[in-house]
Protein backbone atom coordinates (compact mmCIF):
# COMPACT_ATOMS: atom_id res chain seq x y z
CA UNK A 1 0.00 0.00 0.00
CA UNK A 2 1.41 3.39 -0.88
CA UNK A 3 2.13 5.90 1.81
CA UNK A 4 0.01 9.00 2.11
CA UNK A 5 1.50 12.44 1.77
CA UNK A 6 2.88 13.84 4.99
CA UNK A 7 4.78 16.94 5.96
CA UNK A 8 7.77 16.56 8.21
CA UNK A 9 9.23 19.04 10.65
CA UNK A 10 12.81 18.65 11.64
CA UNK A 11 15.67 20.79 12.85
CA UNK A 12 17.18 20.76 9.35
CA UNK A 13 14.19 22.72 8.03
CA UNK A 14 15.95 25.81 6.61
CA UNK A 15 12.98 28.07 7.32
CA UNK A 16 12.49 26.44 10.75
CA UNK A 17 8.74 26.82 10.33
CA UNK A 18 6.36 24.66 12.30
CA UNK A 19 4.35 22.13 10.32
CA UNK A 20 0.75 22.76 9.35
CA UNK A 21 -0.38 19.47 10.92
CA UNK A 22 -1.36 19.22 14.58
CA UNK A 23 -0.49 15.53 15.00
CA UNK A 24 1.40 12.99 12.91
CA UNK A 25 -0.20 9.53 13.06
CA UNK A 26 2.07 6.54 12.44
CA UNK A 27 -0.01 3.66 11.09
CA UNK A 28 0.46 0.20 9.60
CA UNK A 29 -0.62 0.43 5.96
CA UNK A 30 -0.60 -3.36 5.65
CA UNK A 31 -3.20 -3.84 8.40
CA UNK A 32 -6.73 -3.94 6.97
CA UNK A 33 -8.33 -2.94 10.27
CA UNK A 34 -5.86 -0.09 10.73
CA UNK A 35 -6.56 1.09 7.19
CA UNK A 36 -10.28 1.13 7.87
CA UNK A 37 -9.66 3.53 10.78
CA UNK A 38 -7.13 5.62 8.83
CA UNK A 39 -9.50 5.98 5.87
CA UNK A 40 -12.24 7.11 8.26
CA UNK A 41 -9.87 9.67 9.80
CA UNK A 42 -8.73 10.92 6.38
CA UNK A 43 -12.36 11.58 5.48
CA UNK A 44 -12.87 13.42 8.77
CA UNK A 45 -9.74 15.50 8.13
CA UNK A 46 -11.36 16.48 4.82
CA UNK A 47 -8.16 17.79 3.28
CA UNK A 48 -7.49 20.25 6.11
CA UNK A 49 -4.09 18.70 6.83
CA UNK A 50 -4.65 18.66 10.58
CA UNK A 51 -3.38 15.09 10.77
CA UNK A 52 -0.29 13.91 8.89
CA UNK A 53 -0.66 10.21 8.08
CA UNK A 54 2.58 8.23 7.89
CA UNK A 55 2.59 4.60 6.74
CA UNK A 56 5.26 2.77 8.72
CA UNK A 57 5.10 -0.14 6.25
CA UNK A 58 6.16 2.07 3.33
CA UNK A 59 9.62 1.34 1.93
CA UNK A 60 10.62 4.97 2.48
CA UNK A 61 9.50 5.13 6.13
CA UNK A 62 12.13 7.14 8.02
CA UNK A 63 12.22 6.87 11.82
CA UNK A 64 14.43 9.98 12.13
CA UNK A 65 11.66 12.29 10.87
CA UNK A 66 8.98 10.42 12.82
CA UNK A 67 10.02 10.89 16.42
CA UNK A 68 12.75 8.23 16.23
CA UNK A 69 10.11 5.48 16.26
CA UNK A 70 11.54 2.49 14.40
CA UNK A 71 9.39 0.05 12.44
CA UNK A 72 9.31 -2.67 15.09
CA UNK A 73 8.34 -0.26 17.87
CA UNK A 74 5.65 1.31 15.70
CA UNK A 75 4.28 -2.12 14.85
CA UNK A 76 3.96 -3.02 18.53
CA UNK A 77 1.84 -0.04 19.61
CA UNK A 78 0.33 2.95 17.84
CA UNK A 79 2.40 6.14 18.03
CA UNK A 80 1.97 9.75 17.03
CA UNK A 81 4.29 12.75 16.97
CA UNK A 82 3.26 16.24 17.98
CA UNK A 83 4.65 19.25 16.07
CA UNK A 84 7.27 20.03 18.74
CA UNK A 85 8.49 16.41 18.59
CA UNK A 86 6.70 14.95 21.62
CA UNK A 87 5.76 11.29 21.20
CA UNK A 88 2.43 9.90 22.29
CA UNK A 89 1.32 6.28 22.17
CA UNK A 90 -1.52 3.89 22.91
CA UNK A 91 -5.02 5.27 23.56
CA UNK A 92 -3.66 8.81 23.94
CA UNK A 93 -2.96 8.77 20.18
CA UNK A 94 -6.61 8.09 19.39
CA UNK A 95 -7.78 10.66 21.93
CA UNK A 96 -5.56 13.38 20.46
CA UNK A 97 -6.33 12.56 16.84
CA UNK A 98 -10.06 12.55 17.51
CA UNK A 99 -9.79 15.83 19.45
CA UNK A 100 -7.84 17.37 16.57
CA UNK A 101 -10.58 16.34 14.15
CA UNK A 102 -13.37 17.73 16.34
CA UNK A 103 -14.57 14.38 17.67
CA UNK A 104 -12.95 14.47 21.09
CA UNK A 105 -16.12 13.26 22.75
CA UNK A 106 -15.43 9.74 21.39
CA UNK A 107 -12.41 9.26 23.66
CA UNK A 108 -13.16 11.92 26.32
CA UNK A 109 -13.82 9.34 29.04
CA UNK A 110 -10.27 8.00 28.64
CA UNK A 111 -8.99 11.18 30.30
CA UNK A 112 -10.31 9.83 33.59
CA UNK A 113 -7.48 7.91 35.32
CA UNK A 114 -9.34 4.63 35.90
CA UNK A 115 -11.06 4.64 32.50
CA UNK A 116 -7.78 5.57 30.80
CA UNK A 117 -5.92 2.74 32.53
CA UNK A 118 -8.59 0.23 31.52
CA UNK A 119 -8.63 1.56 27.94
CA UNK A 120 -4.83 1.27 27.69
CA UNK A 121 -4.96 -2.27 29.10
CA UNK A 122 -7.61 -3.31 26.56
CA UNK A 123 -5.73 -1.55 23.75
CA UNK A 124 -2.59 -3.49 24.73
CA UNK A 125 -4.49 -6.76 24.31
CA UNK A 126 -5.82 -5.60 20.94
CA UNK A 127 -2.34 -4.47 19.81
CA UNK A 128 -0.86 -7.84 20.78
CA UNK A 129 -3.57 -9.74 18.87
CA UNK A 130 -4.11 -7.53 15.80
CA UNK A 131 -1.62 -9.34 13.58
CA UNK A 132 -3.12 -12.77 14.20
CA UNK A 133 -6.67 -11.39 13.99
CA UNK A 134 -5.91 -10.07 10.51
CA UNK A 135 -4.25 -13.31 9.38
CA UNK A 136 -0.70 -11.96 9.43
CA UNK A 137 2.44 -13.59 10.82
CA UNK A 138 3.91 -12.66 14.20
CA UNK A 139 5.70 -9.37 14.71
CA UNK A 140 9.05 -11.17 14.94
CA UNK A 141 8.41 -12.87 11.59
CA UNK A 142 7.31 -9.63 9.91
CA UNK A 143 10.37 -7.76 11.19
CA UNK A 144 12.67 -10.60 10.05
CA UNK A 145 11.06 -10.70 6.59
CA UNK A 146 11.29 -6.93 6.25
CA UNK A 147 14.95 -7.02 7.27
CA UNK A 148 15.68 -9.81 4.77
CA UNK A 149 13.98 -7.88 1.98
CA UNK A 150 16.03 -4.77 2.73
CA UNK A 151 19.26 -6.79 2.74
CA UNK A 152 18.27 -8.37 -0.57
CA UNK A 153 17.51 -4.96 -2.05
CA UNK A 154 20.78 -3.50 -0.79
CA UNK A 155 22.92 -6.36 -2.11
CA UNK A 156 21.31 -6.16 -5.54
CA UNK A 157 21.53 -2.35 -5.61
CA UNK A 158 17.88 -2.29 -6.58
CA UNK A 159 14.48 -3.18 -5.25
CA UNK A 160 11.36 -4.25 -7.01
CA UNK A 161 9.56 -7.12 -8.58
CA UNK A 162 11.27 -9.09 -11.29
CA UNK A 163 9.92 -11.31 -14.06
CA UNK A 164 11.93 -14.36 -13.09
CA UNK A 165 15.34 -12.84 -13.77
N, C-alpha and C positions, 0 to 999 in steps of 0.2 A: 504494500500500500504506500502511496507516495505521501511525503510529509507535506503538511500545510504550511503556508507562508507564516513566518514569524519574524519579529523584529528583535534584535538582541541589543543589550546595553552592556557595554564593558568599558573598562578603564582606558582601552585603546581607541575609544570613540574620539576622533579629533575635535569634534564640536562639543564633546562632553555634555550632550543634551540627554535629558531623561527620555525613556521610551514613552510611546503613546499608550501602551498597554498598562493595565493596572495589576495584572497577575499573569504569569506564564505557566501554563498547565503542561506538565510532562505526562504523556499518555502512551500506551502500547497500541500502536496502529495495527498490530496483528491479532489483537484480541477482539472478537466480534461483539462481546458485551461492552467492552470499553468504547468501541467505535459507536455503538448505539448511543451511549451517553455523550460522547464528544460531538456527534452529529446534532443531537438535541441542543447542546450548549452553543454550537456554531450558529444554529438557527436563532437562538435567543440573543446571541451577540449581534446578529443582524448587520454584519459588516461594520460595526462601530469600532472594532479593534480593541475593545476593552480587555479581552483575553487573547493572549498569544498561545497558540496551540503548537506544541512541539512533539513530534512523533519520535520516541526513543528507539523505535525499531528501524528507522530510516538509516540507510548506509552512511549518510553524512551527519548523523547525530554527533554533537560535540559537547562533551561534559563541561569543558572549560567555560562555555558561554551559557551554560544552564546550571549555574550554582555549584558546579563541581560534582554533580550527581552522575555517577557512572551508570552504564546500562544495567548491570546486575542489581545495583541498589534501587534504581528506578523500577525495575521489574518486580522487586519484592514488595514495595509499598508505593502508593501514589505520592508524588511530590509536585510542588509548585515553587516558583521563584517570584519574589516581589521585586518591584523596580529597583530598590536600593540594594538588592542582592540577598535579602533574608530568605531562608528556606522554610517552607512549611510542608507538613506531610500528614498522611492519614486523613481523618474526617475533617480536620481544619482546612484542608485543600478544598473539599466540596463546599464547606461553609463559606469560605472566602470567595470562591468562584460564583456561587449562587448569589451572594451579597452583591458582588460586582455587577452581576447581570440583573439586579433588581428583584431577585427571588429569595432574599435572605430568610424569609419566613419558613422555607422548606427545612433548613437546618438550624433555625434559631434555638430550638430546645437543646442542641448539643453544646451551647455555651454554658449551660448549667453543669457544675462539676460532676455530679453523679451520672447524669444523662450522657455527658461527654465521654466519661470513662467507659460506660457501657457501649456507647456507639463505637469508640475506638477498639474495644475488645471484639465486638461483632465484626467490625471492618477487618481486623487482623485475621479472623477466621476466614472471611470472604477472600482476602488477599492471598492467603495460603492455599485456598482451594480453587481459585479462579482458573488456573491453567488446566487442571484436571477436569473441571466443569465444562470447559470449552474444548475438550478433546486434544489438548496440547501436551507435549512432554513436560517433564519436570523442569524447574528453573535451572538446575545444574546441567541438564542435557541441552537446554536451549542456549545457555551461555557457552558450553563447550562447542556446540555446532557453530555458533556465531563466531567464536574464536578461530575455529578450523577454517571457516569460509574466508575470514580476513587473511589468515596466513596463506591460504591458497591464492587469493587475489594478489597479495603482496609478492609472492614468489613468481607469479606469472606476469607481473607488471601490468595486469589488467584484470578487470572484473566484468562479469556478464555471462549470459547464457551462450553456449556454443551449439553448433549443429553437429555434434559428434566428432569434433576435431581432435 
